[in-house]
Amino acid sequence: MTIDQISQPITAQTVLEALTRAVERELDRKRRLGHYYVTWENGQAVFHGEDAPVSVGHTQKPQ
């Protein structure tokens, strides 16, 4: 990181955009490698991908 980058204000929107890009890149990488990924939807873990487990023994609320 350069001094010029540090002098710019960091907003919640900037952080959200950076996190969104990072997650999109990682999910794309997992898809290309053929790995499954997990999301949390409607109070349950949802597995995505061809090699994803069929069912889960139990679900917990994410922390």
PDB file of N, CA, C and O in Angstrom:
ATOM      1  N   MET A   1       0.849  -1.175   0.000  1.00  0.00           N
ATOM      2  CA  MET A   1       0.000   0.000   0.000  1.00  0.00           C
ATOM      3  C   MET A   1       0.893   1.235   0.000  1.00  0.00           C
ATOM      4  O   MET A   1       1.882   1.295   0.731  1.00  0.00           O
ATOM      5  N   THR A   2       0.540   2.218  -0.821  1.00  0.00           N
ATOM      6  CA  THR A   2       1.338   3.438  -0.885  1.00  0.00           C
ATOM      7  C   THR A   2       0.720   4.508  -0.006  1.00  0.00           C
ATOM      8  O   THR A   2      -0.411   4.373   0.462  1.00  0.00           O
ATOM      9  N   ILE A   3       1.467   5.559   0.210  1.00  0.00           N
ATOM     10  CA  ILE A   3       0.974   6.669   1.032  1.00  0.00           C
ATOM     11  C   ILE A   3      -0.248   7.307   0.378  1.00  0.00           C
ATOM     12  O   ILE A   3      -1.174   7.712   1.080  1.00  0.00           O
ATOM     13  N   ASP A   4      -0.270   7.404  -0.949  1.00  0.00           N
ATOM     14  CA  ASP A   4      -1.421   7.980  -1.646  1.00  0.00           C
ATOM     15  C   ASP A   4      -2.690   7.181  -1.378  1.00  0.00           C
ATOM     16  O   ASP A   4      -3.764   7.760  -1.215  1.00  0.00           O
ATOM     17  N   GLN A   5      -2.577   5.865  -1.330  1.00  0.00           N
ATOM     18  CA  GLN A   5      -3.742   5.030  -1.064  1.00  0.00           C
ATOM     19  C   GLN A   5      -4.227   5.212   0.369  1.00  0.00           C
ATOM     20  O   GLN A   5      -5.432   5.171   0.618  1.00  0.00           O
ATOM     21  N   ILE A   6      -3.335   5.407   1.291  1.00  0.00           N
ATOM     22  CA  ILE A   6      -3.714   5.562   2.695  1.00  0.00           C
ATOM     23  C   ILE A   6      -4.441   6.883   2.915  1.00  0.00           C
ATOM     24  O   ILE A   6      -5.330   6.954   3.763  1.00  0.00           O
ATOM     25  N   SER A   7      -4.088   7.931   2.172  1.00  0.00           N
ATOM     26  CA  SER A   7      -4.684   9.243   2.392  1.00  0.00           C
ATOM     27  C   SER A   7      -6.136   9.328   1.927  1.00  0.00           C
ATOM     28  O   SER A   7      -6.839  10.267   2.300  1.00  0.00           O
ATOM     29  N   GLN A   8      -6.597   8.383   1.133  1.00  0.00           N
ATOM     30  CA  GLN A   8      -7.981   8.394   0.689  1.00  0.00           C
ATOM     31  C   GLN A   8      -8.875   7.851   1.799  1.00  0.00           C
ATOM     32  O   GLN A   8      -8.512   6.885   2.470  1.00  0.00           O
ATOM     33  N   PRO A   9     -10.043   8.468   1.997  1.00  0.00           N
ATOM     34  CA  PRO A   9     -10.933   7.983   3.061  1.00  0.00           C
ATOM     35  C   PRO A   9     -11.479   6.591   2.747  1.00  0.00           C
ATOM     36  O   PRO A   9     -11.815   6.283   1.604  1.00  0.00           O
ATOM     37  N   ILE A  10     -11.560   5.773   3.767  1.00  0.00           N
ATOM     38  CA  ILE A  10     -12.124   4.432   3.623  1.00  0.00           C
ATOM     39  C   ILE A  10     -13.561   4.491   4.122  1.00  0.00           C
ATOM     40  O   ILE A  10     -13.813   4.800   5.287  1.00  0.00           O
ATOM     41  N   THR A  11     -14.493   4.193   3.234  1.00  0.00           N
ATOM     42  CA  THR A  11     -15.907   4.231   3.592  1.00  0.00           C
ATOM     43  C   THR A  11     -16.447   2.810   3.696  1.00  0.00           C
ATOM     44  O   THR A  11     -15.807   1.855   3.256  1.00  0.00           O
ATOM     45  N   ALA A  12     -17.611   2.687   4.272  1.00  0.00           N
ATOM     46  CA  ALA A  12     -18.267   1.380   4.369  1.00  0.00           C
ATOM     47  C   ALA A  12     -18.527   0.829   2.971  1.00  0.00           C
ATOM     48  O   ALA A  12     -18.412  -0.377   2.749  1.00  0.00           O
ATOM     49  N   GLN A  13     -18.872   1.689   2.040  1.00  0.00           N
ATOM     50  CA  GLN A  13     -19.125   1.262   0.663  1.00  0.00           C
ATOM     51  C   GLN A  13     -17.857   0.705   0.029  1.00  0.00           C
ATOM     52  O   GLN A  13     -17.908  -0.300  -0.680  1.00  0.00           O
ATOM     53  N   THR A  14     -16.722   1.348   0.276  1.00  0.00           N
ATOM     54  CA  THR A  14     -15.445   0.881  -0.260  1.00  0.00           C
ATOM     55  C   THR A  14     -15.107  -0.497   0.283  1.00  0.00           C
ATOM     56  O   THR A  14     -14.659  -1.370  -0.459  1.00  0.00           O
ATOM     57  N   VAL A  15     -15.321  -0.690   1.573  1.00  0.00           N
ATOM     58  CA  VAL A  15     -15.051  -1.982   2.202  1.00  0.00           C
ATOM     59  C   VAL A  15     -15.979  -3.046   1.628  1.00  0.00           C
ATOM     60  O   VAL A  15     -15.533  -4.145   1.298  1.00  0.00           O
ATOM     61  N   LEU A  16     -17.264  -2.730   1.508  1.00  0.00           N
ATOM     62  CA  LEU A  16     -18.234  -3.677   0.952  1.00  0.00           C
ATOM     63  C   LEU A  16     -17.855  -4.083  -0.472  1.00  0.00           C
ATOM     64  O   LEU A  16     -17.918  -5.263  -0.817  1.00  0.00           O
ATOM     65  N   GLU A  17     -17.466  -3.126  -1.287  1.00  0.00           N
ATOM     66  CA  GLU A  17     -17.067  -3.434  -2.664  1.00  0.00           C
ATOM     67  C   GLU A  17     -15.832  -4.326  -2.703  1.00  0.00           C
ATOM     68  O   GLU A  17     -15.760  -5.248  -3.516  1.00  0.00           O
ATOM     69  N   ALA A  18     -14.865  -4.063  -1.836  1.00  0.00           N
ATOM     70  CA  ALA A  18     -13.650  -4.884  -1.790  1.00  0.00           C
ATOM     71  C   ALA A  18     -13.977  -6.310  -1.361  1.00  0.00           C
ATOM     72  O   ALA A  18     -13.465  -7.268  -1.941  1.00  0.00           O
ATOM     73  N   LEU A  19     -14.823  -6.452  -0.356  1.00  0.00           N
ATOM     74  CA  LEU A  19     -15.209  -7.788   0.107  1.00  0.00           C
ATOM     75  C   LEU A  19     -16.000  -8.536  -0.961  1.00  0.00           C
ATOM     76  O   LEU A  19     -15.799  -9.733  -1.162  1.00  0.00           O
ATOM     77  N   THR A  20     -16.893  -7.836  -1.641  1.00  0.00           N
ATOM     78  CA  THR A  20     -17.688  -8.454  -2.703  1.00  0.00           C
ATOM     79  C   THR A  20     -16.786  -8.974  -3.816  1.00  0.00           C
ATOM     80  O   THR A  20     -16.966 -10.095  -4.291  1.00  0.00           O
ATOM     81  N   ARG A  21     -15.811  -8.158  -4.236  1.00  0.00           N
ATOM     82  CA  ARG A  21     -14.871  -8.598  -5.282  1.00  0.00           C
ATOM     83  C   ARG A  21     -14.065  -9.809  -4.821  1.00  0.00           C
ATOM     84  O   ARG A  21     -13.855 -10.743  -5.594  1.00  0.00           O
ATOM     85  N   ALA A  22     -13.614  -9.801  -3.575  1.00  0.00           N
ATOM     86  CA  ALA A  22     -12.818 -10.916  -3.056  1.00  0.00           C
ATOM     87  C   ALA A  22     -13.628 -12.207  -3.039  1.00  0.00           C
ATOM     88  O   ALA A  22     -13.120 -13.263  -3.416  1.00  0.00           O
ATOM     89  N   VAL A  23     -14.879 -12.130  -2.605  1.00  0.00           N
ATOM     90  CA  VAL A  23     -15.732 -13.324  -2.556  1.00  0.00           C
ATOM     91  C   VAL A  23     -16.025 -13.817  -3.973  1.00  0.00           C
ATOM     92  O   VAL A  23     -15.975 -15.020  -4.229  1.00  0.00           O
ATOM     93  N   GLU A  24     -16.329 -12.906  -4.889  1.00  0.00           N
ATOM     94  CA  GLU A  24     -16.587 -13.303  -6.275  1.00  0.00           C
ATOM     95  C   GLU A  24     -15.383 -14.010  -6.881  1.00  0.00           C
ATOM     96  O   GLU A  24     -15.539 -15.016  -7.573  1.00  0.00           O
ATOM     97  N   ARG A  25     -14.178 -13.492  -6.627  1.00  0.00           N
ATOM     98  CA  ARG A  25     -12.959 -14.134  -7.151  1.00  0.00           C
ATOM     99  C   ARG A  25     -12.776 -15.523  -6.563  1.00  0.00           C
ATOM    100  O   ARG A  25     -12.442 -16.465  -7.283  1.00  0.00           O
ATOM    101  N   GLU A  26     -12.991 -15.656  -5.263  1.00  0.00           N
ATOM    102  CA  GLU A  26     -12.800 -16.958  -4.616  1.00  0.00           C
ATOM    103  C   GLU A  26     -13.836 -17.975  -5.094  1.00  0.00           C
ATOM    104  O   GLU A  26     -13.489 -19.130  -5.341  1.00  0.00           O
ATOM    105  N   LEU A  27     -15.097 -17.569  -5.230  1.00  0.00           N
ATOM    106  CA  LEU A  27     -16.118 -18.487  -5.737  1.00  0.00           C
ATOM    107  C   LEU A  27     -15.811 -18.899  -7.175  1.00  0.00           C
ATOM    108  O   LEU A  27     -16.008 -20.057  -7.543  1.00  0.00           O
ATOM    109  N   ASP A  28     -15.335 -17.967  -7.980  1.00  0.00           N
ATOM    110  CA  ASP A  28     -14.955 -18.301  -9.351  1.00  0.00           C
ATOM    111  C   ASP A  28     -13.799 -19.301  -9.358  1.00  0.00           C
ATOM    112  O   ASP A  28     -13.793 -20.242 -10.152  1.00  0.00           O
ATOM    113  N   ARG A  29     -12.834 -19.100  -8.483  1.00  0.00           N
ATOM    114  CA  ARG A  29     -11.696 -20.021  -8.387  1.00  0.00           C
ATOM    115  C   ARG A  29     -12.169 -21.415  -7.997  1.00  0.00           C
ATOM    116  O   ARG A  29     -11.729 -22.409  -8.575  1.00  0.00           O
ATOM    117  N   LYS A  30     -13.067 -21.488  -7.013  1.00  0.00           N
ATOM    118  CA  LYS A  30     -13.590 -22.788  -6.579  1.00  0.00           C
ATOM    119  C   LYS A  30     -14.339 -23.481  -7.719  1.00  0.00           C
ATOM    120  O   LYS A  30     -14.193 -24.688  -7.911  1.00  0.00           O
ATOM    121  N   ARG A  31     -15.136 -22.727  -8.471  1.00  0.00           N
ATOM    122  CA  ARG A  31     -15.858 -23.317  -9.604  1.00  0.00           C
ATOM    123  C   ARG A  31     -14.885 -23.873 -10.640  1.00  0.00           C
ATOM    124  O   ARG A  31     -15.060 -24.991 -11.125  1.00  0.00           O
ATOM    125  N   ARG A  32     -13.853 -23.086 -10.977  1.00  0.00           N
ATOM    126  CA  ARG A  32     -12.882 -23.529 -11.980  1.00  0.00           C
ATOM    127  C   ARG A  32     -12.118 -24.769 -11.523  1.00  0.00           C
ATOM    128  O   ARG A  32     -11.783 -25.625 -12.342  1.00  0.00           O
ATOM    129  N   LEU A  33     -11.841 -24.874 -10.232  1.00  0.00           N
ATOM    130  CA  LEU A  33     -11.117 -26.031  -9.701  1.00  0.00           C
ATOM    131  C   LEU A  33     -12.030 -27.226  -9.465  1.00  0.00           C
ATOM    132  O   LEU A  33     -11.556 -28.327  -9.183  1.00  0.00           O
ATOM    133  N   GLY A  34     -13.345 -27.013  -9.581  1.00  0.00           N
ATOM    134  CA  GLY A  34     -14.286 -28.105  -9.359  1.00  0.00           C
ATOM    135  C   GLY A  34     -14.588 -28.350  -7.894  1.00  0.00           C
ATOM    136  O   GLY A  34     -15.074 -29.421  -7.530  1.00  0.00           O
ATOM    137  N   HIS A  35     -14.305 -27.369  -7.052  1.00  0.00           N
ATOM    138  CA  HIS A  35     -14.590 -27.501  -5.625  1.00  0.00           C
ATOM    139  C   HIS A  35     -16.000 -26.996  -5.332  1.00  0.00           C
ATOM    140  O   HIS A  35     -16.517 -26.122  -6.028  1.00  0.00           O
ATOM    141  N   TYR A  36     -16.608 -27.555  -4.297  1.00  0.00           N
ATOM    142  CA  TYR A  36     -17.921 -27.046  -3.908  1.00  0.00           C
ATOM    143  C   TYR A  36     -17.750 -25.894  -2.931  1.00  0.00           C
ATOM    144  O   TYR A  36     -16.681 -25.709  -2.349  1.00  0.00           O
ATOM    145  N   TYR A  37     -18.818 -25.122  -2.759  1.00  0.00           N
ATOM    146  CA  TYR A  37     -18.819 -24.042  -1.781  1.00  0.00           C
ATOM    147  C   TYR A  37     -20.149 -24.051  -1.050  1.00  0.00           C
ATOM    148  O   TYR A  37     -21.124 -24.637  -1.521  1.00  0.00           O
ATOM    149  N   VAL A  38     -20.183 -23.403   0.095  1.00  0.00           N
ATOM    150  CA  VAL A  38     -21.354 -23.424   0.967  1.00  0.00           C
ATOM    151  C   VAL A  38     -21.835 -21.999   1.194  1.00  0.00           C
ATOM    152  O   VAL A  38     -21.037 -21.095   1.443  1.00  0.00           O
ATOM    153  N   THR A  39     -23.153 -21.807   1.106  1.00  0.00           N
ATOM    154  CA  THR A  39     -23.756 -20.527   1.464  1.00  0.00           C
ATOM    155  C   THR A  39     -24.789 -20.777   2.555  1.00  0.00           C
ATOM    156  O   THR A  39     -25.197 -21.916   2.782  1.00  0.00           O
ATOM    157  N   TRP A  40     -25.203 -19.732   3.216  1.00  0.00           N
ATOM    158  CA  TRP A  40     -26.212 -19.823   4.268  1.00  0.00           C
ATOM    159  C   TRP A  40     -27.475 -19.174   3.732  1.00  0.00           C
ATOM    160  O   TRP A  40     -27.501 -17.968   3.488  1.00  0.00           O
ATOM    161  N   GLU A  41     -28.540 -19.980   3.546  1.00  0.00           N
ATOM    162  CA  GLU A  41     -29.789 -19.477   2.982  1.00  0.00           C
ATOM    163  C   GLU A  41     -30.967 -19.975   3.800  1.00  0.00           C
ATOM    164  O   GLU A  41     -31.086 -21.170   4.070  1.00  0.00           O
ATOM    165  N   ASN A  42     -31.830 -19.061   4.188  1.00  0.00           N
ATOM    166  CA  ASN A  42     -33.047 -19.401   4.935  1.00  0.00           C
ATOM    167  C   ASN A  42     -32.753 -20.254   6.163  1.00  0.00           C
ATOM    168  O   ASN A  42     -33.482 -21.201   6.456  1.00  0.00           O
ATOM    169  N   GLY A  43     -31.685 -19.916   6.877  1.00  0.00           N
ATOM    170  CA  GLY A  43     -31.362 -20.614   8.114  1.00  0.00           C
ATOM    171  C   GLY A  43     -30.713 -21.976   7.937  1.00  0.00           C
ATOM    172  O   GLY A  43     -30.626 -22.744   8.895  1.00  0.00           O
ATOM    173  N   GLN A  44     -30.255 -22.292   6.726  1.00  0.00           N
ATOM    174  CA  GLN A  44     -29.635 -23.591   6.474  1.00  0.00           C
ATOM    175  C   GLN A  44     -28.388 -23.437   5.613  1.00  0.00           C
ATOM    176  O   GLN A  44     -28.279 -22.516   4.805  1.00  0.00           O
ATOM    177  N   ALA A  45     -27.454 -24.360   5.806  1.00  0.00           N
ATOM    178  CA  ALA A  45     -26.283 -24.417   4.942  1.00  0.00           C
ATOM    179  C   ALA A  45     -26.701 -25.038   3.616  1.00  0.00           C
ATOM    180  O   ALA A  45     -27.349 -26.085   3.591  1.00  0.00           O
ATOM    181  N   VAL A  46     -26.330 -24.392   2.518  1.00  0.00           N
ATOM    182  CA  VAL A  46     -26.654 -24.889   1.185  1.00  0.00           C
ATOM    183  C   VAL A  46     -25.337 -25.142   0.453  1.00  0.00           C
ATOM    184  O   VAL A  46     -24.508 -24.242   0.317  1.00  0.00           O
ATOM    185  N   PHE A  47     -25.156 -26.377  -0.016  1.00  0.00           N
ATOM    186  CA  PHE A  47     -23.938 -26.778  -0.705  1.00  0.00           C
ATOM    187  C   PHE A  47     -24.131 -26.623  -2.211  1.00  0.00           C
ATOM    188  O   PHE A  47     -25.159 -27.035  -2.749  1.00  0.00           O
ATOM    189  N   HIS A  48     -23.155 -26.033  -2.892  1.00  0.00           N
ATOM    190  CA  HIS A  48     -23.211 -25.792  -4.332  1.00  0.00           C
ATOM    191  C   HIS A  48     -22.023 -26.468  -5.003  1.00  0.00           C
ATOM    192  O   HIS A  48     -20.919 -26.482  -4.459  1.00  0.00           O
ATOM    193  N   GLY A  49     -22.253 -27.023  -6.177  1.00  0.00           N
ATOM    194  CA  GLY A  49     -21.174 -27.620  -6.951  1.00  0.00           C
ATOM    195  C   GLY A  49     -21.411 -29.091  -7.208  1.00  0.00           C
ATOM    196  O   GLY A  49     -22.184 -29.741  -6.505  1.00  0.00           O
ATOM    197  N   GLU A  50     -20.733 -29.615  -8.230  1.00  0.00           N
ATOM    198  CA  GLU A  50     -20.930 -31.006  -8.621  1.00  0.00           C
ATOM    199  C   GLU A  50     -20.520 -31.993  -7.537  1.00  0.00           C
ATOM    200  O   GLU A  50     -21.155 -33.037  -7.386  1.00  0.00           O
ATOM    201  N   ASP A  51     -19.475 -31.686  -6.782  1.00  0.00           N
ATOM    202  CA  ASP A  51     -18.996 -32.622  -5.766  1.00  0.00           C
ATOM    203  C   ASP A  51     -19.511 -32.284  -4.367  1.00  0.00           C
ATOM    204  O   ASP A  51     -18.975 -32.773  -3.372  1.00  0.00           O
ATOM    205  N   ALA A  52     -20.544 -31.453  -4.290  1.00  0.00           N
ATOM    206  CA  ALA A  52     -21.086 -31.043  -2.993  1.00  0.00           C
ATOM    207  C   ALA A  52     -21.755 -32.219  -2.287  1.00  0.00           C
ATOM    208  O   ALA A  52     -22.378 -33.057  -2.938  1.00  0.00           O
ATOM    209  N   PRO A  53     -21.632 -32.287  -0.961  1.00  0.00           N
ATOM    210  CA  PRO A  53     -22.343 -33.329  -0.215  1.00  0.00           C
ATOM    211  C   PRO A  53     -23.844 -33.219  -0.452  1.00  0.00           C
ATOM    212  O   PRO A  53     -24.369 -32.126  -0.665  1.00  0.00           O
ATOM    213  N   VAL A  54     -24.529 -34.359  -0.413  1.00  0.00           N
ATOM    214  CA  VAL A  54     -25.969 -34.388  -0.674  1.00  0.00           C
ATOM    215  C   VAL A  54     -26.746 -33.847   0.509  1.00  0.00           C
ATOM    216  O   VAL A  54     -27.707 -33.099   0.325  1.00  0.00           O
ATOM    217  N   SER A  55     -26.352 -34.208   1.715  1.00  0.00           N
ATOM    218  CA  SER A  55     -27.087 -33.742   2.888  1.00  0.00           C
ATOM    219  C   SER A  55     -26.110 -33.419   4.001  1.00  0.00           C
ATOM    220  O   SER A  55     -24.938 -33.793   3.969  1.00  0.00           O
ATOM    221  N   VAL A  56     -26.634 -32.716   4.980  1.00  0.00           N
ATOM    222  CA  VAL A  56     -25.836 -32.307   6.126  1.00  0.00           C
ATOM    223  C   VAL A  56     -26.428 -32.960   7.360  1.00  0.00           C
ATOM    224  O   VAL A  56     -27.648 -33.021   7.508  1.00  0.00           O
ATOM    225  N   GLY A  57     -25.574 -33.447   8.247  1.00  0.00           N
ATOM    226  CA  GLY A  57     -26.054 -34.076   9.476  1.00  0.00           C
ATOM    227  C   GLY A  57     -26.854 -33.117  10.337  1.00  0.00           C
ATOM    228  O   GLY A  57     -27.891 -33.490  10.886  1.00  0.00           O
ATOM    229  N   HIS A  58     -26.384 -31.892  10.459  1.00  0.00           N
ATOM    230  CA  HIS A  58     -27.091 -30.865  11.215  1.00  0.00           C
ATOM    231  C   HIS A  58     -26.610 -29.504  10.738  1.00  0.00           C
ATOM    232  O   HIS A  58     -25.542 -29.381  10.137  1.00  0.00           O
ATOM    233  N   THR A  59     -27.410 -28.492  11.015  1.00  0.00           N
ATOM    234  CA  THR A  59     -27.015 -27.139  10.650  1.00  0.00           C
ATOM    235  C   THR A  59     -26.965 -26.298  11.901  1.00  0.00           C
ATOM    236  O   THR A  59     -27.664 -26.563  12.878  1.00  0.00           O
ATOM    237  N   GLN A  60     -26.137 -25.292  11.858  1.00  0.00           N
ATOM    238  CA  GLN A  60     -26.020 -24.352  12.955  1.00  0.00           C
ATOM    239  C   GLN A  60     -26.074 -22.949  12.383  1.00  0.00           C
ATOM    240  O   GLN A  60     -25.755 -22.722  11.215  1.00  0.00           O
ATOM    241  N   LYS A  61     -26.479 -22.021  13.217  1.00  0.00           N
ATOM    242  CA  LYS A  61     -26.482 -20.635  12.808  1.00  0.00           C
ATOM    243  C   LYS A  61     -25.034 -20.170  12.694  1.00  0.00           C
ATOM    244  O   LYS A  61     -24.242 -20.424  13.602  1.00  0.00           O
ATOM    245  N   PRO A  62     -24.665 -19.492  11.595  1.00  0.00           N
ATOM    246  CA  PRO A  62     -23.282 -19.035  11.460  1.00  0.00           C
ATOM    247  C   PRO A  62     -22.960 -18.001  12.519  1.00  0.00           C
ATOM    248  O   PRO A  62     -23.831 -17.253  12.961  1.00  0.00           O
ATOM    249  N   GLN A  63     -21.716 -17.968  12.915  1.00  0.00           N
ATOM    250  CA  GLN A  63     -21.306 -17.009  13.950  1.00  0.00           C
ATOM    251  C   GLN A  63     -20.577 -15.853  13.356  1.00  0.00           C
ATOM    252  O   GLN A  63     -20.158 -14.949  14.079  1.00  0.00           O
TER     253      GLN A  63
END
